[in-house]
Amino acid sequence: MTTTAIEAEGLVKTFGDNRAVDGVDLSVATGSVYGVLGPNGAGKTTTISMLATLLRPDTGTATIFGHDVVREPFVVRQLIGVTGQYASVDETLSATENLMLFCRLNGLKGASATRRTRDLLEEFSLTDAASRPLKNFSGGMRRRLDLAASLIAQPPLLFLDEPTTGLDPRTRAQMWDTIRRLVATGSTVLLTTQYLDEADQLADRIAVIDRGRVVAEGTGDDLKSSVGQQSLQLTLMRPEDATAAADTVQGVLGVTATVSPEARRLTVPVADPARVTELLVHLRTAGIDLDGLSMDKPTLDEVFLTLTGHDAADQAAPDRADSPDLEEVSA
């Protein structure tokens, strides 16, 4: 198996006048989490559909572990699992019945299917609800069952298309832990999301996609560093010290602090974090007491706004048109 799970060059897909994907390049290392970050309509789902052999690219090439998605679709499908934005499980069946069905679709029968179903129910904390009808499941439970179904065959590459959309914070955190465990045991994950904190928490590398194009790519820290400096937040004990503190900042660091006297807070742009200690010494010497301090990097929200001119939720155009649902092959 190659050290690269996904290689895509110049992927293009159009639906009528809508150029949903407009020359996307991706390179995903084996054993990593790769985040594709963008708003609804950015082209994320269409990109996954091409990589998962559900859509044929108009132009461009893509390989999964060295296998071409157009020339070798049946080989590629044996190497991937896909979890779409909506649960693909059958509402009329229980969790156990759903997983047994997916086992059969993946060629597992008898004791092997029973054992695999039991293991997955335990892994995703669904054992106690295994025999309950899905209509009584919460959204988070359905998403966990959907992910379990995509892991029946233990694929080396898993596509997760906005897996935590609509989940409460606790269930999102559980899904994050599950994704980390998958990678720790050797899987590769391509994760699409419009949640910037999710990409920041999980992804080894992130591609920012907007209007069908990759507008930036790198680690979370790389992307943050590309749009601005870190900032030092200083909270003063006494609001009347704000002017003197700002003068000290100017004298030591040569930069202008943003002052909020009513909040007793100064925001200081910092190009060289090593000089913060020097500033703190000068503040103490000047008799300026601090109630708190913190170093903040630019957020991914700021990255997205800088790169695209709008925030990550501000895009109404549809991602795709007349393309098949990912849920149809979620296992």
C-alpha positions as CSV (number, residue, x, y, z in Angstrom):
1,M,0.0,0.0,0.0
2,T,1.3,3.4,-0.9
3,T,2.1,6.2,1.6
4,T,-0.5,8.4,-0.1
5,A,-4.1,7.5,0.4
6,I,-5.6,10.1,-2.0
7,E,-4.0,11.9,-4.9
8,A,-6.3,14.2,-6.9
9,E,-5.3,16.7,-9.6
10,G,-7.5,19.2,-11.4
11,L,-10.9,17.6,-10.5
12,V,-13.8,19.4,-12.3
13,K,-17.5,18.7,-12.1
14,T,-20.3,20.8,-13.6
15,F,-24.1,20.5,-13.4
16,G,-25.5,22.7,-16.1
17,D,-24.3,26.2,-15.5
18,N,-23.1,25.3,-12.0
19,R,-19.3,24.5,-11.8
20,A,-19.6,22.7,-8.5
21,V,-15.9,21.6,-8.4
22,D,-13.4,23.8,-10.3
23,G,-10.0,22.2,-10.4
24,V,-9.5,20.7,-7.0
25,D,-6.1,19.2,-6.1
26,L,-5.7,17.0,-3.0
27,S,-2.9,14.9,-1.5
28,V,-3.8,12.9,1.6
29,A,-1.2,10.9,3.5
30,T,-2.0,7.4,4.7
31,G,-2.8,7.2,8.4
32,S,-3.9,10.9,8.8
33,V,-7.0,13.0,9.2
34,Y,-7.4,15.4,6.3
35,G,-10.0,18.1,6.7
36,V,-11.9,19.7,3.8
37,L,-13.3,22.9,5.2
38,G,-15.9,25.0,3.6
39,P,-19.5,26.3,3.7
40,N,-22.6,24.5,2.3
41,G,-22.3,24.8,-1.5
42,A,-18.5,24.9,-1.6
43,G,-18.1,21.6,-3.5
44,K,-17.1,19.3,-0.6
45,T,-19.7,16.6,-1.2
46,T,-19.3,16.6,-4.9
47,T,-15.5,16.2,-4.5
48,I,-16.1,13.2,-2.2
49,S,-18.6,11.7,-4.7
50,M,-15.9,11.7,-7.4
51,L,-13.3,10.3,-5.1
52,A,-15.8,7.6,-3.9
53,T,-16.6,6.6,-7.6
54,L,-20.2,7.9,-7.4
55,L,-19.6,10.6,-9.9
56,R,-17.3,10.6,-12.9
57,P,-15.0,13.7,-13.1
58,D,-15.5,15.9,-16.1
59,T,-11.8,16.4,-16.2
60,G,-8.9,15.7,-13.8
61,T,-7.6,12.5,-12.2
62,A,-7.8,10.9,-8.8
63,T,-6.3,7.7,-7.3
64,I,-7.1,5.9,-4.0
65,F,-4.0,4.0,-2.8
66,G,-2.7,4.2,-6.3
67,H,-5.9,2.9,-8.0
68,D,-7.6,5.2,-10.5
69,V,-11.2,6.0,-9.5
70,V,-12.4,6.0,-13.1
71,R,-10.5,3.0,-14.5
72,E,-10.6,0.8,-11.3
73,P,-13.8,1.7,-9.5
74,F,-14.5,-1.8,-8.2
75,V,-11.1,-2.0,-6.6
76,V,-11.5,1.5,-5.1
77,R,-14.8,0.6,-3.5
78,Q,-13.2,-2.3,-1.7
79,L,-10.8,0.2,0.0
80,I,-13.2,2.8,1.2
81,G,-16.1,3.4,3.5
82,V,-18.4,6.4,3.1
83,T,-20.7,8.1,5.7
84,G,-22.8,10.8,4.2
85,Q,-24.6,13.8,5.7
86,Y,-27.7,11.9,6.5
87,A,-28.1,8.5,8.1
88,S,-28.4,5.6,5.6
89,V,-29.8,3.1,8.1
90,D,-33.3,1.6,7.8
91,E,-35.8,3.2,10.1
92,T,-37.9,0.0,10.3
93,L,-35.0,-2.1,11.6
94,S,-33.2,-2.2,15.0
95,A,-29.6,-1.4,15.3
96,T,-28.6,-5.0,15.3
97,E,-30.8,-5.8,12.3
98,N,-29.3,-2.8,10.4
99,L,-25.7,-4.0,11.1
100,M,-26.5,-7.6,10.2
101,L,-27.9,-6.4,6.9
102,F,-24.8,-4.4,6.1
103,C,-22.7,-7.4,7.1
104,R,-24.5,-9.5,4.5
105,L,-24.0,-6.8,1.9
106,N,-20.3,-7.0,2.7
107,G,-20.1,-10.7,2.4
108,L,-20.2,-11.6,6.1
109,K,-22.5,-14.3,7.3
110,G,-23.3,-16.5,10.3
111,A,-21.0,-16.3,13.3
112,S,-18.7,-13.8,11.5
113,A,-21.6,-11.3,11.0
114,T,-22.9,-11.8,14.5
115,R,-19.5,-11.2,16.0
116,R,-18.8,-8.1,13.9
117,T,-22.2,-6.6,14.7
118,R,-21.6,-7.2,18.4
119,D,-18.2,-5.6,18.3
120,L,-19.4,-2.5,16.5
121,L,-22.4,-2.0,18.8
122,E,-20.0,-2.1,21.7
123,E,-17.4,0.2,20.0
124,F,-20.1,2.8,19.4
125,S,-21.8,2.5,22.8
126,L,-25.1,1.1,21.3
127,T,-25.3,-2.3,23.0
128,D,-28.0,-1.2,25.4
129,A,-30.1,0.1,22.5
130,A,-29.3,-2.7,20.1
131,S,-32.8,-4.1,19.9
132,R,-34.7,-0.8,20.0
133,P,-36.4,0.5,16.8
134,L,-34.5,3.3,15.2
135,K,-37.5,5.7,15.4
136,N,-36.7,5.9,19.1
137,F,-33.0,6.8,18.5
138,S,-31.6,10.3,18.9
139,G,-29.8,12.0,16.1
140,G,-26.4,11.2,17.7
141,M,-27.2,7.5,18.0
142,R,-28.2,7.3,14.4
143,R,-25.0,9.0,13.3
144,R,-23.0,6.5,15.4
145,L,-24.9,3.6,13.9
146,D,-24.3,5.0,10.4
147,L,-20.6,5.3,11.0
148,A,-20.5,1.7,12.5
149,A,-22.2,0.5,9.3
150,S,-19.5,2.1,7.1
151,L,-16.9,0.2,9.1
152,I,-18.2,-3.3,8.6
153,A,-15.4,-4.2,6.2
154,Q,-12.8,-2.1,8.2
155,P,-11.8,0.0,5.1
156,P,-8.4,1.6,5.1
157,L,-9.9,4.9,3.9
158,L,-13.0,6.4,5.4
159,F,-14.9,9.4,3.9
160,L,-16.9,11.3,6.5
161,D,-19.1,14.0,5.0
162,E,-20.1,16.4,7.7
163,P,-20.5,13.6,10.3
164,T,-21.4,15.8,13.2
165,T,-23.9,18.2,11.6
166,G,-26.9,18.7,13.9
167,L,-25.3,16.9,16.8
168,D,-25.2,18.3,20.4
169,P,-21.8,19.2,21.8
170,R,-21.5,16.0,23.9
171,T,-22.3,13.7,20.9
172,R,-19.9,15.7,18.7
173,A,-17.1,15.1,21.2
174,Q,-17.9,11.4,21.2
175,M,-17.7,11.3,17.4
176,W,-14.4,13.1,17.6
177,D,-13.0,10.5,20.0
178,T,-14.2,7.7,17.6
179,I,-12.5,9.3,14.7
180,R,-9.2,9.6,16.6
181,R,-9.5,5.9,17.6
182,L,-10.0,5.0,13.9
183,V,-6.8,6.8,12.9
184,A,-4.9,5.4,15.9
185,T,-5.7,1.9,14.6
186,G,-4.4,2.6,11.1
187,S,-7.3,4.1,9.2
188,T,-7.1,7.2,7.0
189,V,-10.0,9.7,7.3
190,L,-11.0,12.5,4.9
191,L,-13.4,14.7,6.8
192,T,-15.5,17.4,5.3
193,T,-17.0,20.0,7.7
194,Q,-18.3,23.5,8.0
195,Y,-17.3,23.6,11.7
196,L,-14.0,25.3,11.9
197,D,-13.3,24.1,15.4
198,E,-13.8,20.5,14.2
199,A,-11.2,20.8,11.5
200,D,-8.9,22.5,14.0
201,Q,-9.3,19.7,16.6
202,L,-9.1,16.7,14.3
203,A,-7.3,17.4,11.1
204,D,-3.5,16.9,10.5
205,R,-3.9,19.0,7.4
206,I,-6.7,21.2,6.1
207,A,-7.9,22.2,2.6
208,V,-10.1,25.3,2.6
209,I,-12.5,25.0,-0.3
210,D,-14.7,27.8,-1.5
211,R,-16.9,28.0,-4.7
212,G,-15.4,24.8,-6.0
213,R,-11.7,25.7,-5.6
214,V,-9.1,25.0,-2.9
215,V,-8.1,28.5,-1.7
216,A,-5.6,27.4,0.9
217,E,-4.0,24.1,2.2
218,G,-1.8,23.3,5.2
219,T,-1.8,22.5,8.9
220,G,-4.1,24.5,11.1
221,D,-1.2,26.5,12.5
222,D,0.1,27.1,8.9
223,L,-3.3,28.6,7.9
224,K,-3.5,30.7,11.0
225,S,0.0,32.1,10.6
226,S,-0.7,32.9,7.0
227,V,-3.4,35.5,7.9
228,G,-1.9,37.3,10.8
229,Q,0.2,37.5,14.0
230,Q,-0.5,36.1,17.4
231,S,-2.0,38.5,19.9
232,L,-1.3,39.0,23.6
233,Q,-4.4,39.7,25.7
234,L,-3.6,41.7,28.9
235,T,-6.2,42.2,31.6
236,L,-5.3,45.0,34.0
237,M,-6.0,45.1,37.7
238,R,-6.8,48.8,37.4
239,P,-8.5,50.5,34.4
240,E,-6.7,53.7,35.0
241,D,-3.4,52.0,34.1
242,A,-4.6,51.4,30.5
243,T,-2.8,54.5,29.0
244,A,0.5,53.7,30.8
245,A,0.3,50.1,29.8
246,A,-0.2,51.0,26.1
247,D,2.8,53.4,26.3
248,T,4.9,50.6,27.8
249,V,3.8,48.3,25.0
250,Q,4.8,50.9,22.4
251,G,8.2,51.5,24.0
252,V,9.1,47.8,24.4
253,L,7.6,46.2,21.3
254,G,7.2,49.1,19.0
255,V,3.5,48.3,18.3
256,T,0.2,49.9,19.1
257,A,-2.1,48.1,21.5
258,T,-5.8,48.1,21.1
259,V,-7.2,49.4,24.4
260,S,-10.5,48.7,26.1
261,P,-10.4,50.6,29.4
262,E,-13.9,49.6,30.4
263,A,-12.9,45.9,30.1
264,R,-9.4,46.7,31.5
265,R,-8.0,44.9,28.5
266,L,-5.2,45.5,26.0
267,T,-4.8,43.5,22.8
268,V,-1.2,43.5,21.6
269,P,0.0,42.2,18.2
270,V,3.0,40.0,18.8
271,A,5.5,39.1,16.0
272,D,8.1,37.6,18.4
273,P,6.6,35.7,21.3
274,A,10.0,35.5,23.0
275,R,9.7,39.3,23.7
276,V,6.6,38.9,25.8
277,T,8.7,38.2,28.9
278,E,10.6,41.4,28.4
279,L,7.3,43.3,28.2
280,L,6.0,41.7,31.4
281,V,9.2,42.8,33.2
282,H,8.7,46.4,32.1
283,L,5.0,46.4,33.1
284,R,6.0,45.2,36.6
285,T,8.8,47.8,36.9
286,A,6.2,50.5,35.9
287,G,3.9,49.3,38.7
288,I,1.2,48.1,36.3
289,D,-0.4,45.0,37.8
290,L,-2.1,42.3,35.6
291,D,-5.2,40.3,36.4
292,G,-4.6,37.9,33.6
293,L,-2.9,37.3,30.2
294,S,-3.2,34.9,27.3
295,M,-1.7,34.4,23.9
296,D,-4.2,33.9,21.1
297,K,-3.5,32.8,17.5
298,P,-5.9,33.8,14.7
299,T,-8.9,31.5,14.6
300,L,-9.9,29.4,11.6
301,D,-12.9,31.7,11.4
302,E,-10.5,34.6,10.7
303,V,-8.6,32.4,8.3
304,F,-11.7,31.7,6.3
305,L,-13.0,35.2,6.3
306,T,-9.6,36.5,5.1
307,L,-9.3,33.9,2.4
308,T,-12.8,34.0,1.0
309,G,-14.3,37.4,2.0
310,H,-17.2,35.7,3.9
311,D,-17.6,33.4,6.9
312,A,-17.9,29.7,6.7
313,A,-21.7,29.7,6.9
314,D,-22.3,32.4,4.3
315,Q,-22.9,30.5,1.0
316,A,-26.3,29.6,-0.3
317,A,-25.5,28.0,-3.6
318,P,-26.1,24.2,-3.8
319,D,-23.1,21.9,-3.6
320,R,-24.3,19.8,-6.4
321,A,-27.2,19.0,-8.6
322,D,-28.7,15.7,-9.7
323,S,-25.8,13.8,-8.2
324,P,-26.4,10.5,-6.2
325,D,-26.6,10.5,-2.4
326,L,-23.5,9.4,-0.6
327,E,-25.8,7.4,1.7
328,E,-26.5,5.0,-1.1
329,V,-23.0,3.4,-0.6
330,S,-22.3,4.2,3.0
331,A,-21.1,0.7,3.5
